Amino acid sequence: MNPYNILSGIHKNTPFLETSKPCVRELQEGLKKGSGFEMTYGRPAPECDFFGDYRPKRCKKGLMCHCVDEEGERIFGTALHQEAESMNCNCSRLVSHQQALGVHEAHRLRCLGNGNLGPLQCTDSYCFCLKEDGSLDGPPVPRRSSLHSLPCFKNDQRHDDAMTPCIRELFKFITMEKELWSENNTVIVGIDPPSCDPDGSYAPKQCKTDRCYCVRPDGRPYDNQDTIPRYTTEEKEMTCSKYCCSDCLREKELLSKAEVPMTMLIRTFLHYRCARNGNYLPLQCTTSSSCRCIDKDGFQNSPDVMVSERHRLPCYRKEYDHYFREQIDELE
């Protein structure tokens, strides 16, 4: 079945088809290429809303789903494919707009890991509950009072659970910054606050002084992973950056720890290689008979070729060969 048949039943005068927005253009280009265009591990056919914008969720078949903005760019929010049915990414999109408006990350909405709206929200002074549609679920309560009266506050939670380790560390830095400025007009230099994701966990990319590196949600660096010099091209290209979590390391770890059946898709994905800065390596050779190019989000964007023919791929670089020594050695 052609994944782009969604266009075939729409009248040519429908406003949706007249738009020049990227989502509709991508759909139209896919329709021209035909049913063979969608690759096994490739980017799926885009889903556009009535206005021609990308719908908020995009999935890797049988693997996981992530949130995208109206332009189709990846934003915060990831879930296993089996758990993504209720994923709406509403919070992630709102936070993306807050970020564009310059709202400090300490004062943005709190999301769940899948990009949905978190039920418990707190400002500097108050905490309150929100329903899935964003409406208030009961009156706010002072932050320093007991939160147990809030319907969304679970009985097994501690009062300080409203503050995650990353948010707590961030607020500590902000408080110190304000105190030094008010007392001595002193500006903090040389100390970097943590970067927190919208769910309150540590963002995938952290920087300290002159180095940047990728971390797990709890802030622990990955083993045997390089740190990258700050303010370099390689650092700027780190796709584990805030709110654009196409992080190869995190996605592989998420799937490796998931209690799901080990399908061929998952097994192949777990063989993908990550570059030293945490990005997906553009070239992937998962067996001695299968090499392909992938994009920054891990989607296949070239046909498969034999390992011996990898030089023909547009993403091939000689320096990538050491990642696939095992597959190459099988040919020798």
ROTORLO-668928 format. One record per residue (C-alpha): residue number from 0; x, y, z. Coordinates in pm, 1 decimal, always signed. Layout:
<atoms>
atom k NUM&u X&v Y&w Z
...
</atoms>
This chain:
<atoms>
atom k 0&u +0.0&v +0.0&w +0.0
atom k 1&u +130.0&v +342.7&w -89.3
atom k 2&u +174.8&v +534.6&w +239.7
atom k 3&u +105.8&v +856.9&w +51.7
atom k 4&u -245.3&v +759.5&w -64.9
atom k 5&u -375.9&v +1005.6&w +193.0
atom k 6&u -351.7&v +1266.0&w -81.9
atom k 7&u -535.5&v +1071.6&w -347.5
atom k 8&u -886.1&v +1134.5&w -216.0
atom k 9&u -848.2&v +1506.5&w -150.7
atom k 10&u -1000.5&v +1742.6&w -405.1
atom k 11&u -747.0&v +1957.3&w -587.4
atom k 12&u -919.2&v +2276.2&w -469.5
atom k 13&u -896.3&v +2185.9&w -99.7
atom k 14&u -702.7&v +2459.4&w +91.0
atom k 15&u -483.3&v +2188.5&w +244.4
atom k 16&u -338.8&v +2102.8&w -95.4
atom k 17&u -280.8&v +2465.9&w -188.4
atom k 18&u -46.7&v +2531.4&w +102.7
atom k 19&u +326.5&v +2548.5&w +43.7
atom k 20&u +410.6&v +2434.3&w +395.7
atom k 21&u +691.0&v +2175.0&w +432.2
atom k 22&u +463.4&v +1892.3&w +548.7
atom k 23&u +242.3&v +1906.9&w +240.4
atom k 24&u +542.7&v +1947.4&w +10.7
atom k 25&u +698.7&v +1636.0&w +164.1
atom k 26&u +374.3&v +1445.5&w +112.4
atom k 27&u +353.4&v +1556.0&w -249.6
atom k 28&u +717.0&v +1462.6&w -315.7
atom k 29&u +657.7&v +1120.2&w -163.8
atom k 30&u +351.6&v +1068.8&w -382.0
atom k 31&u +559.5&v +1141.0&w -692.2
atom k 32&u +820.7&v +883.6&w -587.8
atom k 33&u +556.3&v +614.6&w -541.5
atom k 34&u +504.1&v +328.1&w -299.9
atom k 35&u +867.1&v +214.5&w -312.2
atom k 36&u +985.6&v +537.8&w -158.8
atom k 37&u +939.7&v +443.5&w +206.5
atom k 38&u +1243.0&v +242.0&w +321.6
atom k 39&u +1239.9&v -27.9&w +588.9
atom k 40&u +1422.0&v +192.9&w +838.9
atom k 41&u +1335.7&v +520.6&w +670.2
atom k 42&u +1144.0&v +828.7&w +773.3
atom k 43&u +770.1&v +752.0&w +762.6
atom k 44&u +526.6&v +938.7&w +542.0
atom k 45&u +452.8&v +1268.3&w +718.7
atom k 46&u +113.8&v +1333.0&w +874.6
atom k 47&u -17.7&v +1685.7&w +822.3
atom k 48&u -302.0&v +1858.8&w +1001.8
atom k 49&u -575.0&v +2061.7&w +832.4
atom k 50&u -351.7&v +2370.0&w +822.6
atom k 51&u -69.4&v +2184.1&w +650.2
atom k 52&u +153.1&v +2170.0&w +959.3
atom k 53&u +316.9&v +1851.9&w +1083.6
atom k 54&u +117.1&v +1658.9&w +1339.6
atom k 55&u +295.0&v +1650.6&w +1676.0
atom k 56&u +405.0&v +1284.5&w +1678.3
atom k 57&u +640.3&v +1096.3&w +1444.7
atom k 58&u +727.6&v +729.8&w +1487.5
atom k 59&u +1009.8&v +496.1&w +1394.9
atom k 60&u +826.1&v +180.1&w +1295.3
atom k 61&u +822.8&v -73.5&w +1576.8
atom k 62&u +1080.7&v +123.5&w +1775.9
atom k 63&u +976.2&v +454.0&w +1931.8
atom k 64&u +793.4&v +778.1&w +1869.9
atom k 65&u +904.4&v +1134.8&w +1929.5
atom k 66&u +751.6&v +1481.3&w +1925.2
atom k 67&u +798.9&v +1733.7&w +1645.4
atom k 68&u +702.9&v +2098.7&w +1610.2
atom k 69&u +479.7&v +2244.9&w +1340.1
atom k 70&u +777.2&v +2254.7&w +1102.0
atom k 71&u +858.9&v +1887.4&w +1157.1
atom k 72&u +1170.6&v +1956.5&w +1365.9
atom k 73&u +1223.2&v +1725.2&w +1657.1
atom k 74&u +1151.7&v +1858.0&w +2006.2
atom k 75&u +1138.4&v +1706.0&w +2353.5
atom k 76&u +925.6&v +1393.1&w +2407.0
atom k 77&u +997.7&v +1025.1&w +2338.6
atom k 78&u +810.5&v +701.6&w +2404.9
atom k 79&u +841.0&v +338.5&w +2305.5
atom k 80&u +620.6&v +256.7&w +2008.2
atom k 81&u +407.8&v +25.5&w +2223.8
atom k 82&u +341.7&v +306.6&w +2472.6
atom k 83&u +281.8&v +594.0&w +2231.5
atom k 84&u -92.9&v +565.5&w +2172.1
atom k 85&u -175.9&v +831.7&w +2433.3
atom k 86&u +119.5&v +1051.8&w +2335.8
atom k 87&u -3.4&v +1396.8&w +2222.2
atom k 88&u +309.3&v +1615.6&w +2266.7
atom k 89&u +94.9&v +1915.4&w +2365.0
atom k 90&u +326.9&v +2018.4&w +2646.8
atom k 91&u +639.2&v +1983.5&w +2433.4
atom k 92&u +497.5&v +2218.5&w +2172.8
atom k 93&u +398.0&v +2473.2&w +2437.1
atom k 94&u +745.8&v +2457.3&w +2591.9
atom k 95&u +898.8&v +2499.6&w +2246.5
atom k 96&u +697.2&v +2821.8&w +2207.0
atom k 97&u +797.9&v +2934.1&w +2558.9
atom k 98&u +1161.5&v +2877.8&w +2467.9
atom k 99&u +1121.4&v +3086.9&w +2151.0
atom k 100&u +971.1&v +3366.8&w +2362.1
atom k 101&u +1270.2&v +3363.4&w +2596.7
atom k 102&u +1098.2&v +3215.1&w +2903.0
atom k 103&u +1366.9&v +3084.1&w +3140.2
atom k 104&u +1369.5&v +2703.8&w +3160.0
atom k 105&u +1311.3&v +2718.6&w +3536.4
atom k 106&u +973.2&v +2882.8&w +3473.4
atom k 107&u +843.0&v +2674.8&w +3183.8
atom k 108&u +569.6&v +2412.6&w +3194.1
atom k 109&u +660.0&v +2070.4&w +3329.6
atom k 110&u +603.3&v +1788.6&w +3081.9
atom k 111&u +600.8&v +1412.5&w +3107.4
atom k 112&u +875.3&v +1219.1&w +2931.7
atom k 113&u +648.2&v +1153.0&w +2633.8
atom k 114&u +581.0&v +1523.9&w +2578.7
atom k 115&u +235.1&v +1527.1&w +2736.6
atom k 116&u +137.6&v +1780.9&w +3000.2
atom k 117&u +255.4&v +1693.5&w +3350.2
atom k 118&u -29.4&v +1694.8&w +3605.9
atom k 119&u +173.2&v +1869.6&w +3880.0
atom k 120&u +294.1&v +2221.0&w +3797.8
atom k 121&u +476.6&v +2466.8&w +4023.5
atom k 122&u +574.6&v +2831.8&w +4002.7
atom k 123&u +807.4&v +3008.0&w +4245.9
atom k 124&u +517.3&v +3053.2&w +4489.2
atom k 125&u +240.6&v +2804.8&w +4408.5
atom k 126&u +179.2&v +2446.4&w +4297.1
atom k 127&u -134.1&v +2328.7&w +4118.6
atom k 128&u -279.1&v +2042.0&w +3917.9
atom k 129&u -372.5&v +2045.0&w +3551.6
atom k 130&u -606.6&v +1817.0&w +3361.2
atom k 131&u -502.0&v +1667.6&w +3028.1
atom k 132&u -675.2&v +1951.8&w +2844.4
atom k 133&u -470.5&v +2209.4&w +3038.9
atom k 134&u -750.5&v +2330.8&w +3265.4
atom k 135&u -702.6&v +2367.2&w +3641.9
atom k 136&u -789.2&v +2065.8&w +3854.4
atom k 137&u -866.3&v +2235.9&w +4183.7
atom k 138&u -722.7&v +2552.7&w +4340.5
atom k 139&u -346.9&v +2622.2&w +4365.2
atom k 140&u -174.7&v +2584.5&w +4703.2
atom k 141&u +130.5&v +2773.6&w +4836.5
atom k 142&u +449.0&v +2593.3&w +4743.3
atom k 143&u +580.8&v +2591.0&w +5099.5
atom k 144&u +261.5&v +2434.6&w +5238.0
atom k 145&u +164.7&v +2067.8&w +5221.3
atom k 146&u +104.3&v +1950.2&w +4865.5
atom k 147&u -93.7&v +1644.5&w +4977.9
atom k 148&u -420.3&v +1834.0&w +4931.0
atom k 149&u -356.1&v +1847.0&w +4556.9
atom k 150&u -545.5&v +1571.8&w +4370.2
atom k 151&u -245.7&v +1501.8&w +4143.0
atom k 152&u +3.9&v +1468.1&w +4429.0
atom k 153&u +54.2&v +1098.5&w +4501.2
atom k 154&u +60.2&v +973.4&w +4859.4
atom k 155&u +400.0&v +808.4&w +4815.1
atom k 156&u +559.9&v +1132.1&w +4694.9
atom k 157&u +772.0&v +1352.0&w +4916.3
atom k 158&u +707.6&v +1726.0&w +4931.4
atom k 159&u +1032.7&v +1796.2&w +4749.1
atom k 160&u +944.3&v +1562.6&w +4461.8
atom k 161&u +802.9&v +1870.0&w +4290.6
atom k 162&u +1170.1&v +1965.4&w +4251.5
atom k 163&u +1378.5&v +1719.2&w +4052.1
atom k 164&u +1756.6&v +1702.7&w +4112.5
atom k 165&u +1822.0&v +1902.8&w +3795.3
atom k 166&u +1562.2&v +2170.7&w +3875.5
atom k 167&u +1687.2&v +2187.7&w +4233.7
atom k 168&u +2044.9&v +2238.7&w +4112.3
atom k 169&u +1926.3&v +2500.9&w +3864.1
atom k 170&u +1730.2&v +2694.8&w +4128.9
atom k 171&u +2030.6&v +2680.0&w +4361.5
atom k 172&u +2241.0&v +2845.2&w +4091.3
atom k 173&u +1972.0&v +3108.0&w +4020.4
atom k 174&u +1943.2&v +3190.7&w +4391.8
atom k 175&u +2319.7&v +3225.3&w +4427.2
atom k 176&u +2330.0&v +3442.3&w +4114.4
atom k 177&u +2060.6&v +3676.4&w +4251.8
atom k 178&u +2223.6&v +3702.6&w +4595.2
atom k 179&u +2567.4&v +3785.5&w +4456.3
atom k 180&u +2420.4&v +4050.6&w +4229.6
atom k 181&u +2205.5&v +4213.0&w +4500.0
atom k 182&u +2486.9&v +4215.5&w +4758.4
atom k 183&u +2793.0&v +4302.4&w +4550.4
atom k 184&u +2676.2&v +4359.8&w +4191.5
atom k 185&u +2879.9&v +4047.9&w +4115.2
atom k 186&u +2820.4&v +3834.0&w +3807.0
atom k 187&u +2903.3&v +3462.5&w +3816.9
atom k 188&u +3165.7&v +3370.0&w +3558.7
atom k 189&u +3311.9&v +3027.1&w +3488.3
atom k 190&u +3033.7&v +2822.3&w +3650.6
atom k 191&u +2772.8&v +2661.5&w +3426.8
atom k 192&u +2422.5&v +2583.3&w +3554.9
atom k 193&u +2273.8&v +2250.3&w +3447.5
atom k 194&u +2045.5&v +2228.4&w +3146.5
atom k 195&u +1714.3&v +2061.9&w +3233.7
atom k 196&u +1465.4&v +1895.4&w +3002.4
atom k 197&u +1095.4&v +1988.9&w +3020.6
atom k 198&u +1024.9&v +1684.3&w +3240.2
atom k 199&u +1277.3&v +1807.8&w +3496.3
atom k 200&u +1547.0&v +1553.5&w +3410.8
atom k 201&u +1894.6&v +1649.6&w +3293.3
atom k 202&u +1902.8&v +1750.3&w +2927.4
atom k 203&u +2113.5&v +1519.5&w +2707.5
atom k 204&u +2380.9&v +1783.5&w +2648.6
atom k 205&u +2567.7&v +1942.5&w +2938.9
atom k 206&u +2860.9&v +2184.2&w +2927.0
atom k 207&u +3116.0&v +2263.3&w +3196.4
atom k 208&u +3383.3&v +2527.8&w +3138.7
atom k 209&u +3546.0&v +2436.8&w +2805.4
atom k 210&u +3392.9&v +2091.5&w +2741.0
atom k 211&u +3050.1&v +1952.5&w +2647.1
atom k 212&u +2925.3&v +1596.8&w +2682.7
atom k 213&u +2612.6&v +1379.6&w +2671.0
atom k 214&u +2447.7&v +1251.7&w +2989.1
atom k 215&u +2168.1&v +1019.5&w +3096.0
atom k 216&u +1839.9&v +1164.7&w +3230.4
atom k 217&u +1976.4&v +1135.8&w +3585.6
atom k 218&u +2281.8&v +1342.3&w +3491.1
atom k 219&u +2536.9&v +1060.2&w +3477.0
atom k 220&u +2777.7&v +1080.4&w +3181.3
atom k 221&u +2792.0&v +785.0&w +2943.8
atom k 222&u +3081.2&v +545.1&w +2987.4
atom k 223&u +3364.4&v +565.1&w +2734.6
atom k 224&u +3208.2&v +865.6&w +2563.9
atom k 225&u +3426.4&v +1156.3&w +2455.4
atom k 226&u +3385.0&v +1509.9&w +2580.7
atom k 227&u +3376.1&v +1766.5&w +2301.9
atom k 228&u +3563.0&v +2100.7&w +2302.0
atom k 229&u +3317.4&v +2383.2&w +2357.2
atom k 230&u +3245.3&v +2648.6&w +2091.3
atom k 231&u +3365.8&v +2418.5&w +1811.5
atom k 232&u +3173.8&v +2303.0&w +1504.6
atom k 233&u +3158.4&v +1952.4&w +1647.5
atom k 234&u +3000.4&v +2084.3&w +1967.3
atom k 235&u +2745.2&v +2294.0&w +1777.0
atom k 236&u +2647.0&v +1985.4&w +1575.8
atom k 237&u +2572.3&v +1777.1&w +1885.4
atom k 238&u +2213.1&v +1666.9&w +1824.9
atom k 239&u +2176.2&v +1569.7&w +2189.4
atom k 240&u +2122.1&v +1941.2&w +2252.1
atom k 241&u +1828.2&v +2075.9&w +2453.3
atom k 242&u +1478.2&v +2012.1&w +2316.9
atom k 243&u +1615.8&v +1835.6&w +2010.0
atom k 244&u +1682.5&v +1498.2&w +2161.5
atom k 245&u +1774.3&v +1291.2&w +1858.8
atom k 246&u +2044.4&v +1151.3&w +2082.7
atom k 247&u +2174.7&v +817.2&w +1959.9
atom k 248&u +2301.9&v +718.9&w +2304.4
atom k 249&u +1972.5&v +778.9&w +2484.8
atom k 250&u +1757.9&v +605.6&w +2224.9
atom k 251&u +1975.8&v +294.9&w +2220.1
atom k 252&u +1972.6&v +280.2&w +2600.1
atom k 253&u +1593.8&v +327.1&w +2609.3
atom k 254&u +1539.6&v +32.1&w +2375.5
atom k 255&u +1803.7&v -191.4&w +2533.3
atom k 256&u +1634.5&v -159.9&w +2873.7
atom k 257&u +1277.3&v -188.5&w +2744.6
atom k 258&u +1092.4&v -508.3&w +2827.6
atom k 259&u +967.7&v -565.3&w +2474.3
atom k 260&u +1009.8&v -858.3&w +2231.0
atom k 261&u +1341.2&v -848.2&w +2044.9
atom k 262&u +1223.4&v -794.0&w +1687.8
atom k 263&u +1445.7&v -769.1&w +1381.8
atom k 264&u +1386.5&v -391.9&w +1375.6
atom k 265&u +1501.7&v -351.5&w +1735.9
atom k 266&u +1798.8&v -584.3&w +1691.0
atom k 267&u +1912.7&v -387.2&w +1385.5
atom k 268&u +1866.6&v -53.1&w +1561.4
atom k 269&u +2072.3&v -166.0&w +1861.3
atom k 270&u +2360.9&v -232.0&w +1620.9
atom k 271&u +2362.3&v +133.1&w +1513.1
atom k 272&u +2678.7&v +324.5&w +1598.1
atom k 273&u +2692.5&v +660.4&w +1773.9
atom k 274&u +2955.0&v +921.6&w +1684.7
atom k 275&u +3188.9&v +1045.6&w +1954.9
atom k 276&u +2972.1&v +1353.0&w +2016.2
atom k 277&u +2659.3&v +1141.1&w +2075.1
atom k 278&u +2503.9&v +1191.3&w +1730.5
atom k 279&u +2393.5&v +911.9&w +1503.9
atom k 280&u +2685.1&v +818.7&w +1280.8
atom k 281&u +2571.0&v +904.3&w +924.2
atom k 282&u +2691.0&v +563.8&w +796.3
atom k 283&u +2555.3&v +243.3&w +949.2
atom k 284&u +2663.1&v -113.3&w +863.1
atom k 285&u +2457.4&v -356.3&w +1069.5
atom k 286&u +2566.2&v -677.1&w +890.8
atom k 287&u +2827.7&v -771.2&w +633.5
atom k 288&u +2558.5&v -742.0&w +366.0
atom k 289&u +2388.8&v -422.3&w +478.9
atom k 290&u +2517.6&v -63.8&w +492.0
atom k 291&u +2301.7&v +247.7&w +466.4
atom k 292&u +2300.1&v +622.6&w +529.4
atom k 293&u +2082.8&v +768.3&w +803.9
atom k 294&u +1984.1&v +1124.5&w +889.9
atom k 295&u +2033.7&v +1313.3&w +1216.6
atom k 296&u +1720.2&v +1152.4&w +1364.1
atom k 297&u +1830.5&v +798.0&w +1281.2
atom k 298&u +1606.0&v +745.5&w +976.7
atom k 299&u +1743.4&v +563.0&w +672.9
atom k 300&u +1787.1&v +794.6&w +373.4
atom k 301&u +1966.3&v +576.5&w +117.7
atom k 302&u +1922.9&v +225.8&w -25.2
atom k 303&u +2106.1&v -62.7&w +143.7
atom k 304&u +2434.4&v -176.0&w -12.7
atom k 305&u +2686.8&v -449.6&w +64.5
atom k 306&u +2968.7&v -357.7&w +301.7
atom k 307&u +3210.4&v -392.7&w +9.8
atom k 308&u +3008.0&v -126.5&w -175.8
atom k 309&u +2984.4&v +121.4&w +115.2
atom k 310&u +3213.4&v +365.4&w -69.2
atom k 311&u +2925.6&v +434.7&w -310.3
atom k 312&u +2704.7&v +578.5&w -38.1
atom k 313&u +2691.4&v +961.3&w -22.8
atom k 314&u +2749.1&v +956.1&w +354.1
atom k 315&u +3064.7&v +743.4&w +337.4
atom k 316&u +3382.6&v +876.7&w +496.9
atom k 317&u +3704.2&v +679.0&w +532.7
atom k 318&u +3722.6&v +765.0&w +903.4
atom k 319&u +3394.5&v +576.9&w +964.4
atom k 320&u +3552.1&v +241.2&w +876.8
atom k 321&u +3691.1&v +183.7&w +1226.4
atom k 322&u +3334.3&v +171.1&w +1361.7
atom k 323&u +3262.7&v -132.9&w +1142.9
atom k 324&u +3588.3&v -325.7&w +1169.9
atom k 325&u +3404.4&v -649.8&w +1245.2
atom k 326&u +3183.9&v -633.9&w +935.9
atom k 327&u +3473.9&v -529.5&w +712.9
atom k 328&u +3700.8&v -804.7&w +847.1
atom k 329&u +3441.0&v -1067.0&w +752.5
atom k 330&u +3505.8&v -978.7&w +388.6
atom k 331&u +3882.2&v -1018.3&w +411.5
</atoms>
